[in-house]
């Protein structure tokens, strides 16, 4: 996710709404006044003498404490635009790292105070009465198609045949996954509502336009923050801070219906350009089969070698790959 998206979700009102709407069906369980900022970096280093050092570090997209100075929950958010099939492992690592960081801080406090009494406490750096703050990690997936991966550790494990009875001894680790296909938009009270409303239609601009047109009562008068959300999470670049001014209406809001018409036209132009490039790929392929060099092909197409060279090299390296796949490789 880009910086603007992280900044939006770091606003307490949006972060609370993500949790309340996504995990509590809209019940206002976490409120902005409950939150306080926490260090953004999760880190753990082992410093045992004579042993190999281990250093782990992660930076969650959003991290807050909910509660007071003494008793609180640690709330973290990781944002995903694409399915990460290893996400159950990442989720478990982030959570464990947050706990290990707390444990390290407790060790350091005891070291300063010299107050560990028994040998067991001294060896572990952890007193009998010490407690860690609970860690809740959220995964916010804002892709245009449903999440395709697992949602818990069990989903990516394979138990050997004949060992099913051992499964109960291997703890599962479920994810708190929030996405447009497992929530109800009406459960959200902030501008996130419009994001969850539109994400299921975002992959098909025709469907997106049809949906917006069928709900004109809202989409003809968007707020600036709703435009920000749609720019980041729906990919509507023409609703950016500068670009959106062209869609301002008489009521002071912004007309998304007009923006979608122009977005659709841009899509047609991009499709036309793609068709022209695919046609060039096909021509280069045919000329390459005839043994023609890069310079000859470029001259016959009345283009410079610098323009034709990427296509030439890919077609030469992957002769059995389709024109459409070569086009996709050009964009990487």
Backbone torsions as a table, in degrees:
resi	resn	phi	psi	omega
1	UNK	NA	144.9	-179.8
2	UNK	-76.6	171.9	-175.3
3	UNK	-60.7	-39.7	-178.3
4	UNK	-62.4	-39.4	178.4
5	UNK	-63.7	-42.0	177.7
6	UNK	-64.2	-41.4	-179.8
7	UNK	-62.4	-38.2	178.7
8	UNK	-62.9	-47.5	-176.2
9	UNK	-75.7	-14.0	175.0
10	UNK	-80.5	-9.0	174.0
11	UNK	-70.7	126.0	-174.7
12	UNK	-51.2	-39.6	-178.4
13	UNK	-63.0	-41.9	-179.6
14	UNK	-71.6	-41.6	-179.1
15	UNK	-63.2	-44.1	177.4
16	UNK	-63.0	-40.8	-179.1
17	UNK	-65.1	-36.9	177.2
18	UNK	-60.2	-44.0	-179.8
19	UNK	-70.5	-49.3	-175.9
20	UNK	-65.5	-43.5	-179.6
21	UNK	-75.2	-35.0	-175.4
22	UNK	-85.7	-30.2	-174.3
23	UNK	-116.2	-18.0	-176.0
24	UNK	-124.1	19.8	176.9
25	UNK	54.2	33.3	177.0
26	UNK	93.2	-9.3	177.6
27	UNK	-65.4	132.3	-174.2
28	UNK	-80.5	76.6	-174.8
29	UNK	-84.8	-39.7	178.1
30	UNK	-114.4	126.3	-177.3
31	UNK	-116.9	151.8	-175.7
32	UNK	-52.9	-36.9	-177.4
33	UNK	-69.1	-14.8	178.8
34	UNK	-79.8	-16.7	-171.8
35	UNK	-89.5	146.6	168.3
36	UNK	-141.5	148.8	-175.5
37	UNK	-67.4	152.0	178.0
38	UNK	-130.9	159.4	175.2
39	UNK	-54.6	136.8	-172.8
40	UNK	-76.5	-20.4	-174.8
41	UNK	-100.3	126.7	170.2
42	UNK	-93.7	123.2	-178.1
43	UNK	-143.3	148.4	176.3
44	UNK	-145.5	132.7	176.8
45	UNK	-133.0	134.6	173.2
46	UNK	-91.4	136.2	-177.7
47	UNK	-130.2	30.2	178.9
48	UNK	-66.8	131.1	-178.8
49	UNK	-65.7	139.3	177.7
50	UNK	79.6	-0.6	-179.9
51	UNK	-117.6	155.9	179.1
52	UNK	-65.2	131.1	-179.3
53	UNK	-76.6	144.6	176.6
54	UNK	-123.3	131.4	178.3
55	UNK	-130.3	123.4	178.0
56	UNK	-123.2	142.4	-179.2
57	UNK	-150.0	135.6	177.2
58	UNK	-139.4	150.1	176.6
59	UNK	-123.8	100.7	177.4
60	UNK	-63.0	155.3	178.1
61	UNK	-67.8	-36.5	177.3
62	UNK	-140.7	139.4	174.9
63	UNK	-147.2	129.8	178.7
64	UNK	-141.5	157.3	167.6
65	UNK	-103.9	139.6	177.3
66	UNK	-118.7	114.8	-178.0
67	UNK	140.8	-149.4	178.0
68	UNK	-110.3	-173.3	-176.0
69	UNK	-62.6	-33.0	-175.3
70	UNK	-93.0	-42.4	-176.3
71	UNK	-122.3	117.9	-178.2
72	UNK	-157.4	162.3	170.5
73	UNK	-99.0	146.4	173.4
74	UNK	-100.5	118.2	-176.7
75	UNK	-110.5	125.2	-178.6
76	UNK	-127.3	151.7	179.0
77	UNK	-134.0	133.3	171.7
78	UNK	-116.4	130.2	-178.2
79	UNK	-104.0	136.6	-178.7
80	UNK	-131.0	130.9	173.6
81	UNK	-97.2	-20.5	177.4
82	UNK	-127.5	156.4	177.8
83	UNK	-66.7	128.7	171.3
84	UNK	-107.8	110.7	-174.6
85	UNK	-70.3	-13.0	175.9
86	UNK	-99.3	11.7	-174.7
87	UNK	-57.5	-36.3	176.8
88	UNK	-57.5	-34.9	177.5
89	UNK	-71.5	-44.3	178.2
90	UNK	-59.9	-41.9	179.8
91	UNK	-61.4	-43.6	179.6
92	UNK	-67.5	-40.3	179.3
93	UNK	-64.6	-45.8	180.0
94	UNK	-60.0	-42.2	-179.5
95	UNK	-65.8	-47.2	-179.7
96	UNK	-63.2	-38.0	-180.0
97	UNK	-64.8	-38.0	177.5
98	UNK	-64.7	-37.0	176.6
99	UNK	-70.6	-42.0	-179.6
100	UNK	-65.0	-34.5	176.8
101	UNK	-63.8	-42.3	177.5
102	UNK	-62.0	-43.3	-178.7
103	UNK	-62.6	-39.4	179.4
104	UNK	-64.5	-39.7	178.8
105	UNK	-65.4	-37.1	177.8
106	UNK	-67.1	-41.3	176.5
107	UNK	-57.0	-45.6	-178.0
108	UNK	-64.2	-38.8	179.0
109	UNK	-64.1	-42.0	177.9
110	UNK	-66.2	-36.5	-179.9
111	UNK	-63.3	-37.2	179.0
112	UNK	-72.1	-35.4	-175.4
113	UNK	-88.3	-20.2	-176.4
114	UNK	54.6	46.9	-173.1
115	UNK	-115.7	12.0	177.4
116	UNK	-80.2	127.6	-169.3
117	UNK	-92.2	-56.8	-174.2
118	UNK	-88.0	166.2	177.2
119	UNK	-63.7	-36.3	179.3
120	UNK	-64.9	-42.0	177.4
121	UNK	-63.9	-41.3	-178.2
122	UNK	-65.5	-42.9	-178.9
123	UNK	-65.4	-37.4	-177.4
124	UNK	-88.8	-17.8	-175.2
125	UNK	68.7	22.5	-171.2
126	UNK	-143.7	121.2	-178.6
127	UNK	-82.0	161.0	-177.8
128	UNK	-58.8	-36.0	-177.2
129	UNK	-88.4	-4.9	-179.4
130	UNK	-65.8	142.7	177.4
131	UNK	-137.0	148.8	177.8
132	UNK	-97.2	155.5	176.0
133	UNK	-83.0	132.8	-179.5
134	UNK	-59.3	142.7	-179.8
135	UNK	-114.9	127.5	177.1
136	UNK	-121.0	116.7	-178.5
137	UNK	-106.1	129.3	-178.7
138	UNK	-110.6	140.5	173.6
139	UNK	-113.0	115.2	177.2
140	UNK	-102.9	108.6	179.8
141	UNK	-99.8	121.9	-178.7
142	UNK	-122.3	38.2	175.1
143	UNK	-76.3	167.9	-176.1
144	UNK	-88.0	-8.5	175.5
145	UNK	-124.6	158.2	-178.0
146	UNK	-57.9	151.2	176.5
147	UNK	-56.8	130.8	-174.1
148	UNK	-105.5	-8.9	-174.7
149	UNK	-98.0	-173.9	178.9
150	UNK	-75.1	163.4	-179.7
151	UNK	-121.6	7.7	176.2
152	UNK	-157.2	167.1	-179.9
153	UNK	-60.0	-39.9	179.8
154	UNK	-56.3	-31.9	-177.0
155	UNK	-66.8	-20.1	-179.8
156	UNK	-115.3	14.9	174.7
157	UNK	-103.3	150.1	173.4
158	UNK	-128.9	112.0	179.1
159	UNK	-81.9	135.8	179.8
160	UNK	-62.3	151.2	177.4
161	UNK	-57.0	134.9	178.9
162	UNK	89.2	-0.1	-178.8
163	UNK	-118.4	22.5	-179.1
164	UNK	-60.4	-30.2	-178.7
165	UNK	-71.7	-10.7	178.4
166	UNK	-86.8	-10.2	-175.4
167	UNK	-59.9	-36.5	-177.9
168	UNK	-66.6	-17.6	-179.9
169	UNK	-89.8	-7.8	-179.4
170	UNK	-107.5	104.4	-174.5
171	UNK	-61.7	138.5	173.8
172	UNK	-83.0	164.8	177.7
173	UNK	-143.1	90.4	-176.8
174	UNK	-74.8	154.5	177.4
175	UNK	-96.9	148.8	169.7
176	UNK	-92.8	80.1	-174.1
177	UNK	-93.1	128.1	178.2
178	UNK	-119.1	124.3	175.3
179	UNK	-152.2	171.1	-170.6
180	UNK	-65.8	-15.3	-176.4
181	UNK	-98.9	-0.3	176.8
182	UNK	-126.9	17.3	177.1
183	UNK	-132.5	168.4	174.0
184	UNK	-110.2	123.0	-177.3
185	UNK	-53.9	-33.3	-177.5
186	UNK	-69.1	-9.1	177.3
187	UNK	-79.5	-8.0	-178.2
188	UNK	-103.5	140.0	-175.1
189	UNK	-105.5	-13.8	-179.3
190	UNK	-102.8	-169.3	179.6
191	UNK	-65.0	-9.0	174.3
192	UNK	-61.8	-24.3	-178.3
193	UNK	-57.9	-43.2	-178.0
194	UNK	-69.0	-29.1	176.9
195	UNK	-64.7	-49.9	-179.4
196	UNK	-68.8	-24.5	178.1
197	UNK	-71.1	-37.2	-172.0
198	UNK	-98.8	-22.8	-176.0
199	UNK	-53.5	-41.6	180.0
200	UNK	-62.4	-16.1	-178.7
201	UNK	-106.4	-4.9	-169.2
202	UNK	-67.2	-28.2	-177.2
203	UNK	-69.6	-22.8	-178.6
204	UNK	-119.7	104.0	-175.5
205	UNK	-62.7	-29.4	176.9
206	UNK	-65.7	-45.8	178.2
207	UNK	-64.6	-39.3	179.1
208	UNK	-61.2	-45.3	-179.5
209	UNK	-65.0	-40.4	-180.0
210	UNK	-64.3	-40.6	-179.3
211	UNK	-65.0	-44.5	-178.7
212	UNK	-64.0	-42.3	-179.7
213	UNK	-64.6	-29.2	-179.7
214	UNK	-82.4	-5.9	177.3
215	UNK	-129.8	56.5	-173.8
216	UNK	-68.6	-21.4	-175.2
217	UNK	-59.0	-26.2	-179.7
218	UNK	-108.5	-43.4	-170.5
219	UNK	-74.6	-8.0	174.9
220	UNK	-88.0	-1.1	-177.9
221	UNK	-148.2	68.0	-178.5
222	UNK	-81.8	151.2	173.2
223	UNK	-82.7	167.5	178.8
224	UNK	-62.2	-38.8	-178.5
225	UNK	-71.7	-31.8	174.0
226	UNK	-65.5	-38.2	175.7
227	UNK	-62.4	-41.5	177.5
228	UNK	-59.5	-44.7	-179.6
229	UNK	-61.8	-43.7	-178.0
230	UNK	-70.4	-34.3	176.6
231	UNK	-62.0	-45.0	-175.1
232	UNK	-78.6	-48.9	-169.6
233	UNK	-95.5	-20.7	177.9
234	UNK	-106.8	-11.8	177.3
235	UNK	80.0	22.9	179.9
236	UNK	-87.7	85.3	-175.8
237	UNK	-63.1	-25.4	-179.6
238	UNK	-77.4	4.6	172.5
239	UNK	-107.4	17.7	176.0
240	UNK	-64.3	170.8	-171.6
241	UNK	-57.4	-38.8	180.0
242	UNK	-85.7	-45.5	-173.9
243	UNK	-64.8	-32.6	-173.3
244	UNK	-66.6	-18.5	-176.9
245	UNK	-59.8	-25.1	178.2
246	UNK	-70.9	-10.4	-178.0
247	UNK	-113.4	13.4	-179.9
248	UNK	-67.3	135.2	-178.8
249	UNK	-102.7	-179.7	-176.5
250	UNK	-69.2	-17.7	-178.6
251	UNK	-90.0	-1.4	179.4
252	UNK	94.3	-5.1	177.3
253	UNK	-95.6	-161.4	-177.0
254	UNK	-129.0	138.5	-174.6
255	UNK	-94.2	104.1	-179.1
256	UNK	-72.6	-27.1	179.9
257	UNK	-60.1	-45.4	177.3
258	UNK	-64.5	-41.2	-179.7
259	UNK	-61.3	-38.0	-179.3
260	UNK	-68.5	-35.4	177.2
261	UNK	-59.4	-45.3	-179.7
262	UNK	-69.3	-36.2	178.1
263	UNK	-63.5	-38.5	178.7
264	UNK	-64.4	-40.8	178.9
265	UNK	-64.7	-39.4	176.7
266	UNK	-61.8	-39.6	178.6
267	UNK	-62.2	-39.7	178.1
268	UNK	-63.7	-41.2	-179.8
269	UNK	-65.9	-39.6	177.0
270	UNK	-64.4	-39.1	177.9
271	UNK	-64.2	-38.9	178.1
272	UNK	-64.3	-42.7	179.0
273	UNK	-64.0	-41.5	178.1
274	UNK	-59.8	-43.0	179.2
275	UNK	-60.7	-38.6	179.5
276	UNK	-67.5	-40.3	179.7
277	UNK	-67.9	-40.9	177.7
278	UNK	-61.7	-36.7	177.6
279	UNK	-63.8	-41.4	177.4
280	UNK	-63.4	-40.7	178.0
281	UNK	-58.5	-44.7	179.4
282	UNK	-61.4	-42.2	-179.8
283	UNK	-66.2	-44.7	178.9
284	UNK	-60.3	-40.1	179.4
285	UNK	-59.7	-46.6	-178.4
286	UNK	-63.7	-41.2	-178.9
287	UNK	-71.1	-34.6	178.2
288	UNK	-65.6	-37.7	177.7
289	UNK	-63.5	-26.1	178.5
290	UNK	-85.1	3.3	176.4
291	UNK	83.9	14.6	-178.2
292	UNK	-78.4	145.8	-178.0
293	UNK	-82.5	169.6	178.5
294	UNK	-59.8	-45.1	-177.6
295	UNK	-63.7	-38.8	179.7
296	UNK	-67.9	-45.2	-179.8
297	UNK	-62.0	-43.8	179.4
298	UNK	-61.6	-40.7	-180.0
299	UNK	-65.9	-42.5	-179.1
300	UNK	-67.8	-29.5	178.6
301	UNK	-89.9	-1.6	179.9
302	UNK	56.9	43.7	175.9
303	UNK	-129.2	163.4	177.0
304	UNK	-77.1	157.6	178.9
305	UNK	-63.6	-32.3	-179.5
306	UNK	-61.8	-34.7	-179.8
307	UNK	-76.6	-41.0	-175.9
308	UNK	-81.0	-26.0	-173.1
309	UNK	-54.8	-45.6	180.0
310	UNK	-59.3	-41.3	177.8
311	UNK	-66.5	-46.0	-179.1
312	UNK	-56.5	-47.6	-176.7
313	UNK	-67.0	-39.9	179.9
314	UNK	-68.5	-44.4	179.1
315	UNK	-63.3	-38.2	179.0
316	UNK	-67.3	-40.6	-177.9
317	UNK	-76.0	-30.2	-177.4
318	UNK	-128.0	70.7	-174.2
319	UNK	-64.7	-23.7	-177.3
320	UNK	-95.7	0.9	-179.4
321	UNK	-83.7	140.1	-176.6
322	UNK	-66.8	162.5	178.8
323	UNK	-61.3	-40.8	-179.6
324	UNK	-64.6	-38.2	179.9
325	UNK	-71.2	-34.6	175.1
326	UNK	-63.2	-41.1	178.2
327	UNK	-59.8	-43.4	179.5
328	UNK	-63.2	-38.2	-179.7
329	UNK	-68.0	-30.1	178.0
330	UNK	-63.2	-30.1	-176.7
331	UNK	-82.6	-5.9	-176.1
332	UNK	-89.6	NA	NA
